[in-house]
Amino acid sequence: MAQTVARLLAESFEAHDVDQVYCVPGESYVGLTSALIEKNSIRVVVCRHEGGAGFMAVADGRLRDRAGVALVSRGPGLSNAMVALHSAYHDATPIVMLIGQVERRDFGRLALQEQNYSRLLSDVTKLVVEVNEPEQASEAIARAFHVAQSGTPGPVAVVVPEDVFDAETDAAVDPARPRVVAGPAPRISTGSPKCWPRPSGRWCWSAVQCWPMPSTTARPSPTSTGSPRNGCCRSARRIGGRSSLMRRIRTLAAIWGYAYRRRCLRR
């Protein structure tokens, strides 16, 4: 049975266990917000600023077992949210950001707030998916979640023109795709004095990363506790909650890292 792309996108979010999205309502994707409110199965959190909406989605992606979702309008809306994409990209946090675009008939005509998002977001996302046909909508969402959560996690942008939301399609909802975890099973290493993990036979991940020193650890790795200043990943919190040894390791490593940075600054 034919249905609008906006309703198809809402069902696609449900298929990927999304229970809340963060947004600043805009005219470029008003059809999707209407469909989400009508279904009333996904909580729509309205924010005052796109940067706040983006960082809420980033936090959601860190704390949940799936990517966070943010909805932003084109032009200034996305520009405000790019700082969240940048942080998610460098912290390896899965997030799917859906961006409204001008209508398809206005492509390349310097329409209001029109931008080439594939070029604009090439340095702060893993992938930019442009949906120019109604039949591609659900497939694009499935691909976005798959890429965002597979390998090294990161942000993925999905660009949907304004007129596509109201278009009707017979396409079915694409199911969630299995995640791809690359590389051999890691083992925990405390890292070198400069916070760089050193491979020894098998890949090693540092147990603690001392911000802002560079690290090759892809957060939130299941074996990484993350930065002592910025917090740790959920698996480390589960381990640390049951093990006093892990709590002592994180505390001592944080103190040692702070002392080492002060020593470097004095030189």
N, C-alpha and C positions, 0 to 999 in steps of 0.2 A: 504494500500500500504506500502511495506517495505521501511524503511528509516534507516539511521545510528542513533546510540544512541546519537552521538553529536548533530545532528539536532533535535532529540527528546528532549534532554535536553534544547536546545535553545527555543523550543516551550513551554516547561514546565515553563521556566523562564517568558516567555511572559504571560502565564496563571496566574501567580502570580504577575502581574503588575510590573515586574522588568524592568526598563528602562536603567539601567547602572550597570556594574560590574567593579570591581577593581582587577587588577592582575599584576604579573610579569611574562611575557610569559615563559613557560617551555615546554620541550619536552614531559612530561608525560600527558599533556592534550591539545596538539597542535590541535587535531581534533576538540575540542570544540571551541577554539578561531577561527578556520577557519570557522566553521558553524555560529558563531555569526557575523563575519564580512560579510559573504555571505548574511545572512538575513538582515543585516543593520537596524534592528529595536531596537537593544539594544546597547547602547554606551559602548565600551570597553575602560576603562581608564587604560592606561599602567603606572605603577609606577616603581620607581627605587629600591625599597626595599619592601619585603613582609610585614614587620612591618608597613610601611606606607600604603600599600594596605589594610591591616587588619583594621587599625584605620580609614581609609576613609570609609570602609564598616560599622564600628561601628557608625561613625558619621551619615552615611546615615540611619542606623537603628533607630537612635535617632530622626532624623528630619522628617522621612517619616512615613507613616502609614503601613509600612511593614518591613520585615527584610532586612538588607543590605546583599550584596552578594560579596564574595571575592573568587578568584581562585588562588591557590598556587600549586607549584610543590612539589613533595615528598622530604623527607629527610630534607636538609637544608632550603628549601623553607618554609615548615611548621614550622620548628624550629624558623625561624625568625618571623613568624606570631603568634606564641603562646602567645606572650605578649598581643596582641590584643584580643585573645580569653579569656585570663585571666581577662582582664579589662572588657570585655563584660559580662563575667560570674558573676563577683562581682558587676557590675553596673546594672545587669538585663536588658541588651540591646539585642534585637533580631538580630541575624546574622547567615547566612548560609555560611559556608566555604566549598568549593568543593576542594578536594585534589586528585591529581594524584597519582597513585600507580603503582608498577611494574606490568608486565604482569602476567596473572594468571598462566601460566606455570612455572613461577619463584618463586611462593609462597613457603616459607620455605626453600629456597636454598641459603640464604644470598646474594641475588642479590644486585646490587649497590643501596644504599639508601633505602633498604627495611626496614620497621618498622611495628610494631604491633600498629596501631593507636588507636584501642579500648582501649588498656592499657595506651598508652602514653597520651591520651586526656581525660581519665576518670575523672580527677579532675578539668578540666577547661571547660567542655561542658555538656549540658543537655543530649545529645545523640550522638552516633557515628553510622552512617549508612554505611554499606559496600555493595556496588553494585557488585556482582560477576556474575550476569546474565543480559544480555541485557534487558530482559523483566521487570527487577526490577527498571530500571533507573527513569522513570517518577514517579512511585509510591514512590521511595525514596525521590525525590525532594518535592513531595506533603507532605509527612510525615515530612520532615525536616522543612518546613515552618510552618506546623501546630504545631509542638512541640516548635519551636523557639518563636512563637508568642502567644502561649496559656499559661494560668496560669501565673507563674512568668516568664517573657521573659528571653531568654538567647541564647548562641551560640549552634549551631548544626553543626557537621562535616559530610560531605558526601564523602566517599572514593570510587573512581572509578579507576579500573586498566586501564593501558594505552591501551591495546588491545580492551577493551570494547567500547571505543569511536567510533572505526571504524566498529564494528559489526553491522549487520542489524537486525531489529526487526519489527514485525507487531503490537506491543503494541500501544495502544492509549494514548493520553495525559491525565494524571490524573488531574481533576479540582481542584481548590483551596478548601481546607476544611475549615469549619467555625471554628473560634477561640473559645476556651473554657476559660471563665473567672470564676475562682473559688472564693467562699466565698461570704458573704453578702455584701450589698452595704455599703461602708465605709463612715465615716463622718470625717471632718477635725478637727484635734486637734493640738494645738501648741506644744505638747510634754512636757516632763519633763525637769527640769534644766540640766539633763545629756544627753539630746537629745534622750531619749528612749521613744517611744510612749507607752501609757498605755491603754489597752482595758478597756472600761467602758460600760458594757451592750452589745454593738456592737464593732466590731473591729474599732480601731482608727488609722489613719495614721498621722504622724507628718507633719505639713505644711512646715517645713524647717529642713533639716538635716545639722548638723554642722560637716563638714569633719575635721579631720579623726575620729571623735567619731563614734562608731558602731551604727547601726540603723537596726531595723527590717523592715523598709520600703522597698518594692520591687520597685526599680526604673525601668522604668518610670511609676509609678502609676498615673492614671488620677487625683488623689487628692493630689499628692505630688509635691511640687515645686523643689525638689531635693536639692542639696548642693549649698549654696550661693557662694562658691568658684568655683565649677565646672559647674555651670549653672543650669537650670531648665528644666523640661519636657515641651513638646509642648503645652499640655492643659493649664499648668500654664502660659505659655507665652501668650496664647490667652486670658486667664482671666486677667492677669496682664496688657495686652495692653489696656484693656477697663476699668480697675478699678484702680483708684489711691490708694484705700485702700490696694489692694494686693501689690502694689509697696511699700507702706509705711511699710507693715508688713514684706516683704522680707528684706527691708533695715534695719529696726530696729532689726530684728532677726539676720541678718548677723553681725551687730555691737555688739549686745549682745553676740553672740556666740564667736566672736573674743575676747571680753573682758573676757568672762568666761574662755577661754583657757589660756589667759595670767595669769589670777588669779590662775589657776591650776598649771601652770608652776612655779609660785613663791613659792608655798608651798613646 
